[in-house]
Amino acid sequence: MDELLCAMKSNWDGYEEMRQDFLNAPKYGNDDDYVDEWTVKVKRRMYETVHNIKDAWDNPCTIDGSSVIAYQAMALGIGATPDGRMMSDIMADGSFSPAAGADKKGPTAVLNSVGKVPFLHTGLFNQRFMPAFLEGENKKLFAEYLKEWYEKMTIPHIQFNVVNSETLKDAQQNPEKYPDLQVRIAGYSAYFVDLPHETQDSIICRTEHSF
């Protein structure tokens, strides 16, 4: 533990091998019961701790997990973390979304992980799909996915982006070609070309799902 603390305080400088071990460790968003159980424990402890704090009217405080775009700004003031993240790197978008790139086993595995977490009514969950999965025979797969979410999960909502990375990167370089390209951020939509470059990057780095 002492070595890990030193590694994070140094922003992983000199600890790259250890950092890679942590980056490659199992992560939330892959339907791994062990990892997801810890996610639930941390969320529950966080909510219980805040609930024990009273406001000015002696009512218990609650947590609003709808981070919206704050995940980007707040990340600038957060040091390195034990998942291998570097200081000031982007945090997970939405309070129930996996960290960007951490979900490697497909969209249904993400649903299964998110569905295990309580307090879902106070948070946001984003997913990004390639446009090809709303075309031809793939539409049936996407319809089944939506049915799985709606009928079997306790997840109240998902915010989808259906756009590939190539389009987003081209829009960064040639904004005049994409004046009407809208994306879902986290709780609201916006024209992609009007967003700050850092926000554009945070959307591009979201996992691009396929079935």
C-alpha positions as CSV (number, residue, x, y, z in Angstrom):
1,M,0.0,0.0,0.0
2,D,2.8,2.4,0.8
3,E,4.4,1.8,-2.6
4,L,1.0,2.5,-4.3
5,L,0.6,5.7,-2.4
6,C,4.1,6.8,-3.5
7,A,3.3,5.9,-7.1
8,M,0.1,8.0,-7.0
9,K,1.8,10.9,-5.3
10,S,4.4,10.9,-8.0
11,N,1.7,10.6,-10.7
12,W,3.0,7.1,-11.5
13,D,6.4,8.6,-12.5
14,G,8.9,5.7,-12.1
15,Y,6.1,3.2,-11.5
16,E,5.0,2.5,-15.1
17,E,5.1,-1.3,-14.7
18,M,2.9,-1.0,-11.6
19,R,0.6,1.4,-13.4
20,Q,0.1,-1.1,-16.3
21,D,-0.8,-3.8,-13.8
22,F,-3.5,-1.5,-12.4
23,L,-4.7,-0.4,-15.8
24,N,-5.1,-4.1,-16.8
25,A,-6.8,-5.2,-13.6
26,P,-10.5,-6.1,-13.8
27,K,-12.8,-3.0,-14.0
28,Y,-16.4,-2.1,-13.4
29,G,-18.5,-2.4,-16.5
30,N,-17.6,-5.9,-17.5
31,D,-20.1,-7.9,-15.5
32,D,-17.4,-9.1,-13.1
33,D,-19.2,-9.9,-9.8
34,Y,-16.2,-9.3,-7.6
35,V,-15.5,-5.9,-9.1
36,D,-19.1,-4.9,-9.2
37,E,-19.6,-5.9,-5.6
38,W,-16.9,-3.4,-4.6
39,T,-18.6,-0.8,-6.6
40,V,-21.8,-1.4,-4.7
41,K,-19.9,-1.3,-1.4
42,V,-18.3,2.0,-2.2
43,K,-21.5,3.6,-3.4
44,R,-23.4,2.4,-0.4
45,R,-20.8,3.6,2.1
46,M,-20.7,7.0,0.4
47,Y,-24.5,7.4,0.5
48,E,-24.6,6.2,4.2
49,T,-21.9,8.6,5.2
50,V,-23.5,11.6,3.6
51,H,-26.9,10.6,5.0
52,N,-25.5,10.9,8.5
53,I,-24.8,14.6,7.9
54,K,-27.7,16.9,8.8
55,D,-28.5,20.1,6.9
56,A,-29.6,23.4,8.5
57,W,-33.1,22.0,9.0
58,D,-31.8,18.8,10.7
59,N,-32.7,16.7,7.6
60,P,-30.2,14.1,6.4
61,C,-28.2,15.2,3.3
62,T,-28.4,13.2,0.1
63,I,-26.1,12.9,-2.9
64,D,-27.0,14.0,-6.3
65,G,-25.0,11.7,-8.7
66,S,-25.9,13.5,-11.9
67,S,-22.4,14.9,-12.5
68,V,-23.4,16.3,-16.0
69,I,-20.3,17.9,-17.4
70,A,-18.6,18.4,-14.0
71,Y,-16.7,15.1,-14.3
72,Q,-14.4,16.9,-16.8
73,A,-13.7,20.1,-14.7
74,M,-13.4,18.2,-11.4
75,A,-10.9,15.8,-12.9
76,L,-8.4,18.7,-13.3
77,G,-8.1,18.9,-9.5
78,I,-7.8,15.2,-8.8
79,G,-4.5,13.4,-8.6
80,A,-3.6,10.0,-9.9
81,T,-5.9,7.2,-8.9
82,P,-5.4,3.5,-8.2
83,D,-7.0,2.4,-11.5
84,G,-3.9,3.7,-13.3
85,R,-5.4,7.0,-14.2
86,M,-2.9,9.9,-14.4
87,M,-3.4,13.2,-12.6
88,S,-6.0,15.5,-14.2
89,D,-7.0,12.8,-16.7
90,I,-10.7,12.6,-17.5
91,M,-13.0,10.8,-15.0
92,A,-15.8,8.5,-15.9
93,D,-18.6,10.4,-17.7
94,G,-21.9,10.2,-15.9
95,S,-21.9,8.8,-12.3
96,F,-22.7,5.2,-13.4
97,S,-20.8,4.9,-16.6
98,P,-17.6,2.9,-16.6
99,A,-14.3,4.8,-17.1
100,A,-13.6,5.4,-20.7
101,G,-12.2,2.3,-22.3
102,A,-12.6,0.2,-19.2
103,D,-15.7,-1.7,-20.5
104,K,-14.2,-4.3,-22.8
105,K,-16.9,-7.1,-22.9
106,G,-19.7,-5.4,-24.8
107,P,-22.7,-3.3,-24.0
108,T,-24.7,-6.0,-22.3
109,A,-21.9,-6.6,-19.9
110,V,-22.0,-2.9,-19.0
111,L,-25.8,-3.1,-18.5
112,N,-25.3,-6.1,-16.1
113,S,-22.7,-4.2,-14.1
114,V,-24.8,-1.0,-13.9
115,G,-27.9,-3.0,-13.0
116,K,-26.2,-4.2,-9.8
117,V,-25.6,-0.8,-8.4
118,P,-28.3,0.8,-6.1
119,F,-29.3,4.5,-6.1
120,L,-29.5,4.6,-9.9
121,H,-32.2,7.3,-9.8
122,T,-29.6,9.8,-8.8
123,G,-27.1,9.3,-11.6
124,L,-26.3,9.3,-15.3
125,F,-25.3,6.5,-17.6
126,N,-24.0,7.0,-21.1
127,Q,-23.3,4.6,-24.0
128,R,-22.0,5.1,-27.5
129,F,-22.8,2.9,-30.5
130,M,-21.5,2.9,-34.1
131,P,-24.2,4.0,-36.6
132,A,-23.8,0.7,-38.4
133,F,-25.8,-1.0,-35.6
134,L,-28.9,1.0,-36.5
135,E,-28.8,-0.2,-40.1
136,G,-30.0,-3.4,-41.9
137,E,-30.1,-6.6,-39.9
138,N,-28.2,-5.0,-37.0
139,K,-31.3,-3.0,-36.1
140,K,-32.8,-6.3,-34.7
141,L,-29.8,-6.7,-32.4
142,F,-30.2,-3.1,-31.2
143,A,-33.9,-3.7,-30.6
144,E,-33.1,-6.8,-28.6
145,Y,-30.6,-4.8,-26.6
146,L,-33.2,-2.1,-25.8
147,K,-35.7,-4.8,-24.9
148,E,-33.2,-6.4,-22.5
149,W,-32.6,-3.1,-20.8
150,Y,-36.3,-2.0,-20.6
151,E,-37.8,-5.4,-19.5
152,K,-35.1,-7.0,-17.3
153,M,-33.0,-4.2,-15.8
154,T,-33.5,-1.8,-13.0
155,I,-31.7,1.0,-14.9
156,P,-34.1,3.9,-15.2
157,H,-32.4,5.5,-18.3
158,I,-29.5,5.4,-20.7
159,Q,-28.2,8.3,-22.8
160,F,-27.1,7.1,-26.2
161,N,-24.7,8.6,-28.7
162,V,-24.8,6.9,-32.1
163,V,-21.8,8.2,-34.0
164,N,-18.4,6.7,-34.8
165,S,-15.0,8.1,-33.7
166,E,-14.0,8.9,-37.3
167,T,-16.9,11.3,-37.7
168,L,-16.2,13.0,-34.4
169,K,-12.5,13.4,-35.2
170,D,-13.2,14.8,-38.6
171,A,-15.7,17.2,-37.0
172,Q,-12.9,18.4,-34.8
173,Q,-10.7,19.1,-37.7
174,N,-13.4,20.4,-40.1
175,P,-16.1,21.9,-38.0
176,E,-17.7,23.7,-41.0
177,K,-18.7,20.3,-42.4
178,Y,-20.7,19.3,-39.3
179,P,-22.8,22.3,-38.2
180,D,-25.7,20.1,-37.2
181,L,-23.9,17.2,-35.5
182,Q,-25.4,16.8,-32.0
183,V,-24.1,14.7,-29.2
184,R,-25.3,13.7,-25.8
185,I,-23.0,14.9,-23.1
186,A,-24.3,13.8,-19.7
187,G,-27.8,15.1,-19.0
188,Y,-28.0,17.4,-22.0
189,S,-27.3,17.6,-25.7
190,A,-25.1,20.0,-27.6
191,Y,-23.7,20.8,-31.0
192,F,-20.4,18.9,-31.2
193,V,-18.5,21.7,-33.0
194,D,-19.5,24.2,-30.3
195,L,-18.0,22.2,-27.5
196,P,-14.5,22.9,-26.0
197,H,-11.8,20.7,-27.4
198,E,-11.4,18.9,-24.1
199,T,-15.1,18.0,-24.0
200,Q,-15.0,16.8,-27.6
201,D,-12.0,14.5,-26.6
202,S,-14.0,13.2,-23.6
203,I,-16.8,12.1,-25.9
204,I,-14.4,10.6,-28.5
205,C,-12.7,8.5,-25.8
206,R,-15.9,6.8,-24.7
207,T,-16.1,3.2,-25.6
208,E,-17.5,2.6,-29.1
209,H,-19.8,-0.4,-28.7
210,S,-20.8,-3.1,-31.1
211,F,-22.6,-6.4,-30.7
